[in-house]
Amino acid sequence: MKILLTGKDGQVGFALQKKLSTLGEVIATDRKTLDLLNLKFVKHFIDRLRPDMIINTAAYTAVDKAQSEATLAHQMNVLAPKVLAEKASELNIPLVHFSTNYVFDGLKKEAYVEDDPAHPLSVYGETKAHGEVEVKQHSKHIIFRTSWVFGIHHQNFLKTLLRLASERDQLSMVSDQWGHPTSTSTLSEVTFKIVDALFKNANFKDYGTYHVANEGETNWHDYALFILREAKAFGFPIKVEPHSIKPILTSDYPAEASRPLNSRLNTEKLKKTFMLELPHWQAEVKKVLSVLPY
């Protein structure tokens, strides 16, 4: 089996490249080997490669910059997935595509389910929502919506927090945005199991959209407290005392792009369909801290 994987240098792509290698030949691409902004080249690349599956982890993810780079975000998050879906349809192969909790406005009181209507608050969220629409034009699609991704590779909230906490003795964190921190380890494990099922079952019928997030919910402030308490226990050089991190409201932290206050994703559909258990985010944070250098 031949798997075309985009975005190999990103958080999710990096984790998937090694994980999927036991299932077949993984052709992992980055901007140099497969420029997703060059749609004509993308078509030729796929025509030559003729993969058995496409997994798209590449995206424009600079949430605030997207407000002023809407065209670029649209090219990466809408037009590129559209072409990937068209080529997957031509070859009659599955397309796995990663999306985000930012397609929602965060006004719902409960955790979002897959069928809740998208209502993004930002250009980034809008382009990701439109990208989902394009991917859904291909019947053999799986869309994974996830949130607050962290891991060992690439920049993320956990690693940025550790750096800031080693440089400063005071920090402020938003306390009214709620969600599920999700590890790249969990995302790669879930993807592996479903890709394996796709390859083994010629009559696979469970295509569609799924929410993938670690168990447990938190806000950015409490998330930061947990990270720094555990980091201190692991011996990381932390200057700021965790209990002294100041909680602030989203309204006190102006940003170019609006964020949903409720980013919680209901994962029952994923767990029931594929009989999966998802680890708690705190356990995943400890796993990452145990192997990060300091």
N, C-alpha and C positions, 0 to 999 in steps of 0.2 A: 504494500500500500504506500502511496505517495501523498504526503501532506504538505500543502503550501501554507506556511505560517508567515504572516506579516507582522512587522513591529517587534523584531527579535530583541531590540535594545531597550524596549520599554519594560515596565515592571512585570506585566503579565506575560508578555512574549518571552522574556528572558527565562521565567519560571517554566513556561510550557516547552521550550525548545528541548531541554534535557528530559523532561518528564515523558514527552510523547515519543521519544526515540525508540522505545521498546515496541511501539505499535507499528512502526514502518519507517520509511525514509522521510525525514523531515527536511524540507527545503525552507530554511529560515531566512527571511529577507529583512533588510533595513532600507533606509532611504537611498543608499548608494546602489544596492542591487535591484531594488524595485521601487522606483519613484512613483508613489501613488498619485502625485499631481500630474503625471504624464499618462493620461488615460489611454492614449493610443499604444504606448509602450506596454502598459499593464495588459491590454488585450493580447498583444503579440507574445508577451512573456507566458501568459497562461496557455495560449494556443500551442506554444512550443513544449511547455512542461507537461501539459495534460495531467494534472493532479487528480487524485481520487477524492480529495477533500480540500476545502479552503478554510482556514481559520484566521479571522481578521481581528488582531488586537491593536492595530495601528489606529491612531486618532489624533486630532488636534485637541489637547487637553488643558491649554492655558486659559483657564476660565475667565479671568479678568481681561487678558489681552484680546480675547475673542471679541470683546465689545468693540474694539477698534480694528480688528482684523477679521471681520465677518466673512469676507470673500474667501480668505484662506481657510477658515474654519469650515465653511460650506464645501469647499473643494475636498477637504480631507474627510469630513464627517458625513457628507451626503453623496457627492458625486463619485468618490472612490468606492464606497460600499455598493452604490448602484451598479457600477461596472462589474464588481466582483460577483454580485448577485446575477447579473445578466450572463456572465461567463459560466457560473456554476449551473445556471439553468440550461445553457447550451450543452454542457457536458453531462447534465443530469447527475450532479454530485452534491453532497451536503455542503452547506456554508454555515460556519459557526461565527457569530459576530458578538462583540462585547459592547454593551451600552452602560447607561448610568442612571442613578437615582435622580439626576438633575433634569430628567424629562418631566418630573412632577413639580408642583408649586409648593408643596409642603403644608398645605392648608388642611389636609385630612387629619382627623384626630387619631385614627387607627393606622396600622402599618399598611402600606400600599400593596395591593395585589396586582397580578399581571394585567388584568382587564381594566384597571382604572384608567380613565382617559389622561393622556399626556397634556400637561399645561405648563411648559417651561417658563422660567423667570429670566433667563439669560440667553444670549446668542449661542453660547456653548450648548446649553440644554436644548435649545430650539434645533440646532443642527443635528444633535444626536437623535432627537425625536424624529426628524425628517429622514435621517439615515435608517432608522428602524423601518419606516414605511417602505423605503426602497428595498431593503433586505427581504421584507415580507412578500414582495412580489414573486420571489422564488419559493416554491412550495416546500423544498427540502432545506428549511432554515432552522437554526436554533439561535436565539438571541439570549444572551446572559446579561441581565441588568445587575449591577453590583454597586457598592458604595464604599467610600473612605478606605481605599486600597492602600495597604502597606506591605513591606517586605524587605528583604536584604538588599536587593538591587535597586538602583535608581533613587531619585529623590522622592520623599513622601513625608507626611506629617511627623511620623515617629522619628525619622532621622533628622529632620529639620529641628524638631524640638530638642533632641539630644545636643545638637550643635549650639543652639541658642542657650540652653541651660548650662552649658559649659563656659559660655562667654559672659552671661549676664547674671545679676543677682535679683532681678525682678522681671516678672512676666505677667501678662494678662491674657486670658483665654475666654472665648465666647462660651456662654453656658446655656443658651436657649436654642441651640441647634442640636437636634437629636438624630442618632442614626446607629448603624452597625459597622464598626471597623471590620474590614475584611482582608485577610492575608492572601498574598499571592500563592502561598502553599495550599490553602483551601481551594482557591480558584483553579489551580493546576490539577489538583486531585479530582475535583468534580468534573472538569473538562476531560481528563483522562478516562474516567469511568464511562462517560457518555460517548466519547469518541470510540472507545473499545466496543460499546454496545452497538454503535452504528456500523462498525466494520463486521461484527459477528452476526448481526441480524439483517438479512437482506430485506426483511419485511418490516423494518423499523417504522413505527407510525407516530412516535411521540415528538414530532417536530413542534416548534412554537417558541414562545417567550417564557423564560424562567428567571426568577429572582434568586441570586446567590449571595449570601452574606453570612458571616459568622453569627452564632447564637449570642444573645445578650444585646442590650441596647445601652447607650450612654450619650453624654454630650461632650463637646470638645474639651471643656474644662475638666470634667471628671476623667476623661480619657487621658489628658495630659498628667493629671495627678497620679494615675496608676502607672503610666510609663515611667515617670521620674522616680517614684518610690521603688519600683522594681529595678530600674537602672542603678540606683544607689546601692541596692542590695547586691547587684552584680559587680559593683566596683567602678562604674562609670564616673568620670570626674564631673560631678554636678555642683555648680556654684549656688544655684537658686534652691531654696528649701521648698519642697513640694507644697507644704501647707500655706506658703506665702504667695502662691499664684493667685492673682486677682481675677474673680469671675466678672465678666462684662456681658452686656447685651449686644446682639447683632447691630442694633441701632447705634451703639457706641463705637463700632468698628467699621467705618465706611469703606466700601470696596466698589470697584467699577461694576461688578456683576452681582446681582442679588442671589442669595442662596436660600434654598428651602429650609424652613425651620424644622420640618419633619421629614427626615430621609429614611425612615424605617421601612424596610422591605419585608413583606410576608413571604417566607420561603417554603410554605407547606406544599405547594404544588410540586416543587423540585423534589422534596424529601419523599412524598408519597409516590410520585411517578417512577422515580429511580431507586427507591428504598435506600436513601442516603441519610447518614447522620452528619451534622455539621458541628465542628468544635466551637467552643466558646472563644470569643475574641481575646479574652484575657490570657487564655492558655497559648494562643497564637502569638501574642505580644511577648510572652516569656520565651517562646521558642526562638523568635527573632533576636531578642536581646542576648540569648545564650551563645549566639554565633557571631554577632556583630563585633568588629574590632573596636577598641577604645584606647 
